[in-house]
Amino acid sequence: MSLLCALRTLILSFSLLVPHTHATAVEMRSLGASTPLSSKSKVCNVLDYGAKADGKTDISSAVKSTFSQCVSGNRATLYIPPGSYSLAAGVTLSGASGWALKLDGLDTLTADGSFGGNAFVIEKGNDIEVYSSNDLGAINGQGYLKRKSGGSQNARLLLFITVTNLSVHNLILVDSPTFHLIFNGVSNLEACYITIRGPNIGGTDGIDLICTDNCHLHDFEATNRDECVSVKTPSQNLLIEDACCNHSGGMSIGSLTADATNPPEISNISTCNIYSYKSTQMLMIKTWPGATGAAGYVKDSVFENSWSYDYTYGFDIDQCKPSITTYNIVDDRFNKTHRLVQSPNP
């Protein structure tokens, strides 16, 4: 057992004794896909639509064909079975509801692929479940090849846009050239049992999230050098708990751009039982330079039971830009925070 895992187990045994004071109004019964996997019983196997598990044949067209010809309009499961697959182009799956993506194989992005910024995009849907049934389903971005060659492949691995009633679980995301897992405008989300292994450089966020309402992230680990989780505006009613941020930039509520036409609004965020190891900070509320005159807020949030080993900063509230002095950080609570071993860094 690693030091981090042993530390996490020890901390959890103590944290279970501590009553939590979550500020969020998360409705647990409404989280995730609204129908069970058993109702998505039609299996649409990518191997039947031209995919090959040979590690070299691009499966992007096969995945899109499987979706359009078999999944869309049906209560079905798009199945990528165990094996090694190559992905050389971005895949967008749009507009369907009441379906699942079961990823049990390894999808590896090519270094010279044409992705348009994203490997997999799932958008404009409802009642969707994305998961691995064997805990081995993974997307490997091979970002090291891009960094080594200076190439232009800059795909984020998995992006969800405007999805309601969404479950994402038991996935592995490795070495994205940029961000790993992005939720943009989702609601009734449950995401859990996710492992992210990124590079030791910035610009490689683990999870980026805009939660329009009612989201729960729990039981995940991110090892990367940028944010473990970054909550962005507008977001409300979000609970993040039981997570490991390992060699990362820590947790952030951020990119609060001073935009007068779209002022930042973040409220009712709770974090609990967050374990960070050699992270830059446990939690940062950060701004991003922009226009003057905007008014926004981060409010009614609770940050508690955060534990850190060898960190640079505990809480970092970055609001020092003169052009961004109109933000309000109000009615937030920082409770029961324990710093186990402080970093020797200043």
Residue pairs with C-beta under 8 A, 6 or more apart in sequence:
1 9
3 277
4 244
4 246
4 275
4 277
4 309
7 275
7 277
7 307
7 309
7 340
8 244
8 275
11 273
11 275
11 307
12 242
12 273
15 273
15 305
18 305
18 336
20 272
20 304
20 305
21 302
21 304
21 333
21 335
22 239
22 270
22 272
22 302
23 268
23 269
23 270
23 300
23 301
23 302
23 333
24 237
24 238
24 239
24 268
24 269
24 270
24 302
25 214
25 237
25 268
26 214
26 215
26 216
26 237
26 238
26 239
27 214
28 216
30 165
30 188
30 214
31 167
31 188
31 189
31 190
31 214
31 215
31 216
32 129
32 165
32 166
32 167
32 188
32 189
32 190
33 100
33 127
33 128
33 129
33 165
33 166
33 167
34 126
34 127
34 165
34 188
35 75
35 98
35 127
37 77
37 100
37 129
39 75
39 98
40 75
40 76
40 77
40 98
40 99
40 100
40 129
41 75
41 76
41 77
42 70
42 74
42 75
42 76
42 77
43 76
43 77
43 79
44 66
44 67
44 70
44 71
44 76
44 77
44 78
44 79
45 66
45 79
45 81
46 59
46 62
46 63
46 66
46 78
46 79
46 80
46 81
47 53
47 81
48 66
49 62
49 63
49 65
49 66
49 69
49 70
50 59
50 61
50 62
50 65
51 57
51 59
51 62
51 63
51 66
51 80
51 85
52 59
52 85
53 81
53 82
53 83
53 84
53 85
53 105
54 84
54 86
55 84
55 85
55 86
55 108
56 86
57 85
57 86
58 86
58 87
58 88
58 89
58 110
58 113
59 80
59 85
59 86
59 87
59 107
60 87
60 88
60 89
60 90
60 91
61 89
63 78
63 80
63 91
63 93
64 91
64 92
64 93
66 78
67 78
67 93
67 96
70 76
70 78
71 77
71 78
71 93
71 96
71 99
72 95
72 96
72 99
73 96
74 99
75 98
75 99
76 99
76 100
77 99
77 100
77 101
77 102
78 93
78 99
78 100
78 101
78 102
79 102
79 104
80 101
80 102
80 103
80 104
80 105
80 107
80 137
81 104
81 105
82 104
82 105
82 134
82 136
83 105
83 106
84 105
84 106
84 108
85 105
85 106
85 107
85 108
86 107
86 108
86 110
87 107
87 108
87 109
87 110
87 113
87 119
88 109
88 110
88 112
88 113
88 114
89 113
89 114
89 115
90 113
90 114
90 115
90 116
90 117
90 118
90 119
90 120
90 121
90 155
91 119
91 120
91 121
92 118
92 121
92 123
93 101
93 120
93 121
93 122
93 123
94 121
94 122
94 123
94 124
94 125
95 123
95 124
95 125
96 125
96 128
97 125
97 126
97 127
97 128
98 126
98 127
98 128
99 125
99 127
99 128
100 128
100 129
100 130
100 131
101 122
101 128
101 129
101 130
101 131
102 131
102 132
102 133
102 137
103 130
103 131
103 132
103 137
103 138
103 139
103 171
104 132
104 133
104 134
104 136
104 137
105 136
105 137
106 136
106 137
106 138
106 139
106 140
107 119
107 138
107 139
107 140
108 139
108 140
108 142
109 115
109 119
109 139
109 140
109 141
109 142
109 153
109 155
109 157
110 142
110 153
111 142
111 145
111 146
111 149
111 151
111 153
112 151
112 153
113 153
113 155
115 153
115 154
115 155
116 155
117 154
117 155
117 156
118 155
118 156
118 157
118 159
119 139
119 141
119 155
119 156
119 157
119 158
120 139
120 157
120 158
120 159
121 159
121 160
121 161
122 128
122 130
122 158
122 159
122 160
122 161
122 163
123 159
123 160
123 161
123 162
123 163
124 161
124 162
124 163
125 163
125 164
126 163
126 164
126 165
127 164
127 165
128 163
128 165
128 166
128 167
129 166
129 167
129 168
130 158
130 166
130 167
130 168
130 169
130 171
131 137
131 167
131 168
131 169
131 170
131 171
132 138
132 169
132 170
132 171
132 172
133 170
135 170
135 193
136 172
137 170
137 171
137 172
138 171
138 172
138 173
138 174
139 157
139 158
139 171
139 172
139 173
139 174
140 174
140 175
141 155
141 157
141 173
141 174
141 175
141 176
141 177
141 180
142 175
142 177
143 175
143 176
143 177
143 178
143 198
143 199
143 204
144 175
144 199
145 151
145 153
146 152
146 153
146 154
146 177
147 177
147 199
147 201
153 177
154 177
154 178
155 176
155 177
155 178
156 176
156 178
156 179
156 180
156 182
157 173
157 176
157 179
157 180
157 181
158 171
158 173
158 180
158 181
158 182
159 182
159 184
160 166
160 168
160 182
160 183
160 184
160 186
161 184
161 185
162 184
162 185
162 186
163 183
163 185
163 186
163 189
164 186
164 187
164 188
165 187
165 188
166 183
166 186
166 188
166 189
166 190
166 191
167 189
167 190
167 191
168 181
168 189
168 190
168 191
168 192
168 194
169 190
169 191
169 192
169 193
169 194
170 193
170 194
171 193
171 194
171 195
172 194
172 195
172 196
172 197
173 180
173 181
173 194
173 195
173 196
173 197
174 196
174 197
174 198
175 197
175 198
175 199
176 198
176 204
178 203
178 204
179 203
179 204
179 205
179 208
180 196
180 198
180 204
180 205
180 206
180 207
180 222
180 224
181 191
181 194
181 196
181 206
181 207
181 208
182 207
182 208
182 209
183 189
183 191
183 207
183 208
183 209
183 210
183 211
183 215
184 208
184 210
185 210
185 212
186 209
186 210
186 211
186 212
186 215
187 211
187 212
187 213
187 214
187 215
188 213
188 214
188 215
189 211
189 214
189 215
189 216
189 217
190 215
190 216
190 218
191 207
191 215
191 216
191 217
191 218
191 220
192 216
192 217
192 218
192 219
192 220
193 219
193 220
194 207
194 220
194 221
195 220
195 221
196 206
196 207
196 220
196 221
196 222
196 223
196 224
197 223
197 224
198 204
198 206
198 222
198 223
198 224
198 225
198 226
199 224
199 225
200 224
200 225
200 247
201 225
201 226
202 225
202 226
202 249
203 226
204 224
204 225
204 226
205 224
205 226
205 227
205 230
206 222
206 224
206 226
206 227
206 228
206 229
206 245
206 248
207 217
207 220
207 222
207 228
207 229
207 230
208 227
208 229
208 230
208 232
209 215
209 217
209 229
209 230
209 231
209 232
209 235
209 238
210 231
210 232
210 233
210 234
210 235
211 231
211 235
211 236
211 237
211 238
212 234
212 235
212 236
213 236
213 237
214 237
215 235
215 237
215 238
215 239
216 238
216 239
216 240
217 229
217 238
217 239
217 240
217 241
217 243
218 239
218 240
218 241
218 242
218 243
219 242
219 243
220 243
220 244
221 243
221 244
221 245
221 246
222 228
222 229
222 243
222 244
222 245
222 246
222 248
223 246
223 247
223 248
224 247
224 248
224 249
225 247
225 248
225 249
226 248
226 249
227 248
227 249
227 250
227 251
227 252
227 254
228 243
228 245
228 246
228 248
228 249
228 250
228 251
228 276
228 279
229 240
229 243
229 245
229 251
229 252
230 251
230 252
230 253
230 254
230 255
231 238
231 240
231 251
231 252
231 253
231 254
231 266
231 269
232 254
232 255
233 255
233 256
233 257
233 264
233 265
233 266
233 296
234 264
234 265
234 266
235 266
235 267
235 269
236 265
236 266
236 267
236 268
236 269
237 267
237 268
238 268
238 269
238 270
239 270
239 271
239 272
240 251
240 269
240 270
240 271
240 272
240 274
241 270
241 271
241 272
241 273
241 274
242 272
242 273
243 273
243 274
243 275
244 275
244 276
244 277
245 251
245 274
245 275
245 276
245 277
245 279
246 276
246 277
246 278
246 279
247 277
247 278
247 279
248 276
248 279
248 280
249 279
249 280
249 281
249 284
250 276
250 279
250 280
250 281
250 282
250 283
250 284
250 311
251 271
251 274
251 276
251 282
251 283
251 284
252 283
252 284
252 285
252 286
253 266
253 269
253 283
253 284
253 285
253 286
253 298
253 301
254 284
254 285
254 286
254 287
254 288
255 286
255 288
256 264
256 266
256 285
256 286
256 287
256 288
256 296
256 298
256 324
256 327
257 264
257 287
257 288
257 290
257 294
258 287
258 288
258 289
258 290
258 291
258 292
258 293
258 294
258 296
258 321
258 323
258 324
258 326
259 290
259 291
259 294
260 291
260 292
260 293
260 294
263 294
263 295
263 296
264 294
264 296
264 297
264 298
264 327
265 296
265 297
266 296
266 297
266 298
266 299
266 301
267 297
267 298
267 299
267 300
267 301
268 300
268 301
269 298
269 301
269 302
270 301
270 302
270 303
270 304
271 283
271 302
271 303
271 304
271 306
272 302
272 304
272 305
273 305
273 307
274 282
274 283
274 305
274 306
274 307
275 307
275 308
276 282
276 306
276 307
276 308
276 309
276 311
277 308
277 309
277 310
278 309
278 310
278 311
278 343
279 308
279 311
279 312
280 311
280 312
280 313
281 311
281 312
281 313
281 314
281 315
281 316
282 306
282 308
282 311
282 313
282 314
282 315
282 337
282 339
283 303
283 306
283 314
283 315
283 316
284 313
284 315
284 316
284 317
284 318
285 298
285 316
285 317
285 318
285 319
285 329
286 316
286 318
287 318
287 319
287 321
287 324
287 327
289 321
289 323
289 324
290 323
290 324
291 323
292 323
293 326
294 324
294 326
295 326
295 327
295 328
296 326
296 327
296 328
297 327
297 328
297 329
297 330
298 327
298 328
298 329
298 330
298 332
299 328
299 329
299 330
299 331
299 332
300 330
300 331
300 332
301 331
301 332
301 333
302 332
302 333
302 335
303 315
303 332
303 333
303 334
303 335
303 337
304 333
304 334
304 335
304 336
304 337
305 335
305 336
305 337
305 338
306 337
306 338
307 338
307 339
307 340
308 314
308 339
308 340
309 340
309 341
310 341
310 342
310 343
311 339
311 342
311 343
312 343
312 345
314 337
314 339
315 334
315 337
317 329
319 325
319 327
319 329
